[in-house]
Amino acid sequence: QKMPHCTYGFISVLQCPGAATLCSPTGALCTQVHIAHHERQLRSGFGACTTWAGAVGLALHGSLRLIGGSARRRVRQSSRARLAIGHDHVMMVDVAVLPAQDTDVVKVRAAELLRLPHVRSVAVRSDSSKALEWVAGDPNLEITYKEAGLAFRLDLARRLSRLSKSQGSCFERQRVCEQVQEGERVLVLGAGFGLTPCLLARHTPCAEVVAVERDAVAHEYAIKNAEANRVCLKVQNFNREHLDLDGLGDFDRVCAFLSFWNGDELQPLAANMRPPVAVLRSGGTLHCYNMETQQDFLNGPGVAEAAMREACGNRGFELMWRGKVPHKSIARSTFRMGYDFRLA
């Protein structure tokens, strides 16, 4: 493993002190002199060139795995096979999700996808787009998504989720977790099936996490996931409207994963900010999100600060952080912009 090496396409080559540049005994880069060098090593009882002795069992950058001096193909699809399978599906753990299309086309695509070793079921998006319809394979569409050492169950036939990309992505959840201080009381609005609340309860020194989710199916799985991950003593789940915060008390930190839309109209940012700010203690932090174009991002945080000023009234605040979460666009030239505001 400590030998110097270089890469030629998909073949990793080690620099052997006993000869010039060598590759696998079956590789195309071996000259007649190199082959003779390999044969001497084989006769001496090493089983392979000494270059490869330290690399036995190590998967190199390419498509070969070296075991006992021989080259064995890794179990992976070739580029030709991947092109034949197509890229019109999305993998949700082990369920392949196809877009709604002609029934005959779906059946053909499902048969092709089920030949892949990592596909257990094939489903299509239903008309409501909030759940999936089973097509082929295992009819059970319940999946187990894993993140940061925790496991989360969700039945895709009852409720869809963007999994790692939800709530600003797994990187945003990690960023928020790193900021939580000991003894904090944290509120999560739009908690979904329990991703952020469970991660906060397990990986931060917070005292309590209160999760609010309006969807009944997501709330049901949020309770199950909190119990399965053994954090139910620190997590309280409520099934109510996201901005209905009566009786929940005050908080040191609020994560507002709220919808950008109110029906067909864009929800004003100040309307999403006002209820969380009302339950935020002095010195507390609000993590909120807005939908902005690239030009809005370049223009600066003026719009968000104006909305925060409207929501806070006479209370002062400070913008601590601003950035794209995730960095990629969520629509054409549109980004989810994250803001961290700290109240005075």
C-alpha positions in Angstrom: 0.0 0.0 0.0 3.0 2.3 0.5 4.5 1.7 -2.9 4.4 4.7 -5.3 1.9 4.3 -8.1 0.3 6.0 -11.0 -2.9 5.5 -13.0 -3.4 4.7 -16.6 -7.1 5.0 -17.4 -8.8 2.3 -15.3 -5.5 0.5 -14.5 -3.5 1.3 -11.4 0.2 0.7 -11.8 2.7 0.4 -9.0 6.4 1.3 -9.5 8.3 -1.9 -8.7 12.0 -1.6 -7.6 12.8 -5.0 -9.3 11.9 -3.9 -12.8 10.6 -0.9 -14.7 6.9 0.0 -14.7 4.8 -3.1 -14.0 1.1 -3.8 -14.0 -0.9 -6.9 -13.3 0.6 -10.2 -14.6 -2.3 -10.3 -17.1 -2.2 -6.6 -17.9 -1.4 -5.2 -21.3 1.5 -3.0 -20.1 3.8 -5.9 -19.3 6.7 -6.3 -21.7 8.6 -9.5 -22.3 11.1 -8.4 -19.7 8.4 -7.7 -17.2 6.7 -11.1 -17.8 10.0 -12.8 -17.1 10.3 -10.8 -13.9 6.8 -12.1 -12.9 7.7 -15.7 -13.6 10.8 -15.5 -11.4 8.7 -14.2 -8.6 6.2 -17.0 -9.1 9.0 -19.7 -9.1 10.4 -18.2 -5.9 7.2 -19.0 -4.0 5.8 -15.5 -3.5 2.8 -16.3 -5.6 3.0 -13.0 -7.4 5.4 -10.1 -8.1 6.5 -8.5 -4.8 5.0 -5.3 -6.1 1.6 -6.9 -5.8 2.2 -8.8 -2.5 1.3 -5.7 -0.5 -1.7 -5.0 -2.6 -3.5 -8.4 -2.2 -7.1 -7.8 -1.4 -6.8 -4.1 -2.0 -9.3 -2.7 -4.6 -7.3 -0.2 -6.7 -8.7 2.7 -8.7 -9.6 0.6 -11.6 -11.9 -2.3 -12.3 -9.5 -5.1 -11.2 -9.3 -6.7 -7.8 -6.0 -8.4 -7.0 -6.3 -11.6 -5.1 -3.4 -14.1 -4.8 -1.6 -12.7 -7.9 -4.6 -13.2 -10.2 -6.9 -10.5 -11.6 -10.6 -10.8 -10.9 -13.4 -8.7 -12.3 -15.3 -6.7 -9.8 -19.1 -7.0 -9.8 -20.1 -3.8 -11.5 -21.9 -2.7 -14.6 -19.9 -1.8 -17.7 -20.5 1.6 -19.3 -22.3 -0.2 -22.2 -24.5 -2.0 -19.7 -25.3 1.2 -17.9 -26.3 2.9 -21.1 -28.5 0.0 -21.9 -30.3 0.2 -18.5 -30.9 3.9 -18.9 -31.0 6.8 -16.5 -34.7 7.6 -16.4 -35.1 6.2 -12.8 -34.2 7.4 -9.4 -33.0 5.0 -6.7 -34.5 5.4 -3.2 -32.4 2.9 -1.2 -33.3 -0.3 -3.0 -36.5 0.9 -4.8 -36.2 2.1 -8.4 -38.6 4.9 -9.1 -39.7 5.6 -12.7 -41.6 8.6 -13.9 -45.2 8.3 -14.9 -45.4 7.1 -18.5 -47.0 4.5 -20.8 -47.8 1.2 -19.0 -46.1 -1.0 -21.6 -42.9 1.1 -21.3 -43.0 0.9 -17.5 -43.3 -2.9 -17.7 -40.3 -3.2 -20.0 -38.2 -0.8 -17.9 -39.2 -2.6 -14.7 -38.0 -6.0 -16.1 -34.6 -4.4 -17.1 -34.2 -2.8 -13.7 -35.0 -5.9 -11.7 -32.0 -7.6 -13.3 -29.7 -5.3 -11.3 -28.5 -6.8 -8.0 -29.3 -3.6 -6.0 -32.9 -3.2 -7.1 -35.5 -4.9 -5.0 -38.7 -3.2 -6.2 -39.8 -0.9 -9.0 -42.4 1.7 -8.6 -43.8 4.8 -10.4 -44.9 8.1 -9.1 -48.6 8.4 -8.5 -50.8 11.2 -9.7 -50.7 12.8 -6.3 -46.8 12.7 -6.3 -46.9 12.2 -2.5 -46.6 8.4 -2.8 -45.4 5.7 -5.1 -47.3 2.9 -6.9 -45.8 -0.5 -7.0 -45.0 -2.0 -10.5 -42.8 -5.0 -10.1 -40.5 -6.9 -7.7 -41.2 -6.9 -4.0 -44.6 -5.3 -3.4 -43.4 -4.0 0.0 -42.2 -0.4 -0.6 -41.0 0.2 2.9 -37.4 1.3 2.9 -34.7 1.8 5.6 -32.6 5.0 5.0 -29.4 5.3 7.0 -27.7 8.5 8.0 -25.0 9.3 10.6 -25.3 5.9 12.3 -29.1 6.1 12.6 -31.8 4.1 10.6 -35.1 5.6 9.4 -38.0 3.6 8.0 -40.5 5.0 5.6 -43.2 3.4 3.4 -42.9 5.0 0.0 -46.4 3.7 -0.9 -47.8 6.0 1.7 -45.4 9.0 1.7 -42.5 10.2 -0.4 -39.4 11.9 0.8 -36.2 13.2 -0.8 -34.2 11.4 1.9 -30.6 12.7 2.0 -31.7 15.7 0.0 -34.6 16.7 2.2 -34.5 19.6 4.6 -31.5 21.2 2.8 -29.5 18.0 2.5 -27.6 15.8 5.0 -24.8 18.4 5.0 -27.1 21.1 6.3 -28.3 18.8 9.1 -24.7 18.1 10.0 -23.9 21.9 10.0 -26.9 22.6 12.3 -25.9 19.8 14.6 -22.4 21.2 15.0 -23.8 24.5 16.3 -26.0 23.1 19.1 -24.9 23.9 22.6 -25.4 21.9 25.8 -28.8 22.2 27.4 -30.5 23.9 24.4 -34.2 23.4 23.7 -34.6 22.9 20.0 -37.7 23.3 17.8 -37.9 21.6 14.4 -40.7 22.8 12.1 -41.5 20.6 9.1 -39.8 17.6 10.8 -40.9 15.0 8.2 -40.4 11.4 9.3 -37.9 12.4 12.0 -34.5 12.9 10.3 -33.4 16.2 11.9 -35.0 15.6 15.4 -33.4 12.2 15.8 -30.0 13.4 14.6 -30.1 16.3 17.0 -31.1 14.1 19.9 -28.4 11.5 19.2 -25.5 13.7 18.1 -25.8 16.9 20.1 -25.8 17.8 23.8 -29.3 19.5 23.6 -31.7 19.0 26.4 -34.9 18.5 24.3 -36.1 18.4 20.7 -39.7 19.4 19.8 -40.7 18.3 16.3 -43.8 19.6 14.5 -45.1 17.9 11.3 -48.5 18.4 9.7 -48.5 15.2 7.5 -50.1 12.3 9.5 -48.1 9.6 7.7 -44.8 11.3 8.2 -45.7 12.0 11.8 -46.5 8.3 12.4 -43.1 7.3 11.1 -41.4 10.1 13.0 -42.6 8.5 16.2 -41.5 5.0 15.1 -38.1 6.2 14.1 -37.6 8.0 17.4 -38.4 4.8 19.2 -36.2 2.6 16.9 -33.2 4.9 17.4 -33.8 5.2 21.1 -34.1 8.9 21.3 -37.8 9.1 22.2 -37.0 10.4 25.7 -35.4 13.5 24.2 -37.8 14.0 21.2 -41.4 15.1 21.4 -43.4 14.8 18.2 -46.6 16.9 17.4 -49.0 16.4 14.5 -50.2 19.9 13.8 -49.8 22.8 11.4 -46.2 24.0 11.2 -46.9 27.5 12.4 -49.3 26.5 15.2 -46.9 26.8 18.1 -49.3 27.5 21.0 -48.4 25.8 24.2 -44.9 24.6 23.1 -43.0 27.1 25.2 -39.7 29.0 24.4 -36.7 27.7 22.5 -33.0 28.4 22.2 -32.9 27.3 18.5 -35.5 26.9 15.8 -35.0 24.9 12.5 -37.7 26.2 10.2 -38.0 23.7 7.3 -41.1 25.3 5.9 -42.8 25.3 2.5 -42.0 28.1 0.1 -45.6 27.9 -1.2 -49.0 28.7 0.2 -51.2 26.9 -2.3 -50.3 28.2 -5.7 -48.8 31.4 -4.3 -45.3 32.0 -3.0 -45.3 32.3 0.8 -43.9 35.6 2.1 -40.7 35.0 4.0 -41.8 37.2 6.9 -44.9 35.1 7.3 -42.7 32.0 7.8 -40.4 33.9 10.2 -42.9 35.5 12.5 -44.2 32.5 14.5 -40.7 31.0 15.1 -39.3 34.3 16.2 -42.1 34.7 18.7 -41.0 31.5 20.5 -37.3 32.2 20.3 -35.5 33.3 23.4 -33.1 36.2 23.5 -29.8 35.1 22.1 -31.5 32.2 20.3 -30.8 31.2 16.7 -33.3 30.8 13.8 -32.3 28.6 10.9 -34.6 29.6 8.1 -34.7 29.1 4.3 -35.8 31.1 1.3 -36.1 30.3 -2.5 -33.8 32.7 -4.4 -32.3 33.0 -7.9 -28.6 33.3 -8.6 -29.1 37.0 -9.1 -30.9 37.3 -5.7 -27.9 35.5 -4.2 -25.5 38.0 -5.8 -27.6 41.0 -4.7 -27.0 40.1 -1.0 -29.2 39.3 2.0 -31.2 42.6 1.9 -34.6 40.9 1.2 -34.2 38.3 4.0 -33.0 40.9 6.5 -36.0 43.1 5.7 -38.3 40.1 6.3 -36.6 39.3 9.5 -36.8 43.0 10.6 -40.6 42.8 9.9 -40.9 39.6 11.9 -38.9 40.7 14.9 -40.5 44.1 15.4 -38.6 45.9 18.1 -36.2 43.0 18.8 -32.7 43.2 17.4 -31.0 40.5 15.4 -27.8 39.6 13.6 -27.2 37.6 10.4 -24.6 35.0 11.3 -24.5 32.9 8.1 -25.9 32.8 4.6 -25.4 30.1 2.0 -26.9 27.7 -0.6 -28.3 24.5 0.9 -27.6 22.4 -1.1 -25.1 24.1 -3.4 -26.9 22.7 -6.4 -30.0 24.4 -7.8 -33.4 23.0 -6.7 -35.0 24.3 -9.9 -33.8 26.1 -13.0 -31.5 28.9 -11.8 -33.2 28.7 -8.3 -31.6 27.8 -5.0 -32.6 27.1 -1.5 -30.9 29.8 0.5 -30.2 29.2 4.2 -30.0 31.9 6.8 -28.8 31.8 10.4 -30.2 34.7 12.5 -29.4 35.3 16.1 -31.7 37.4 18.2 -30.2 40.1 20.4 
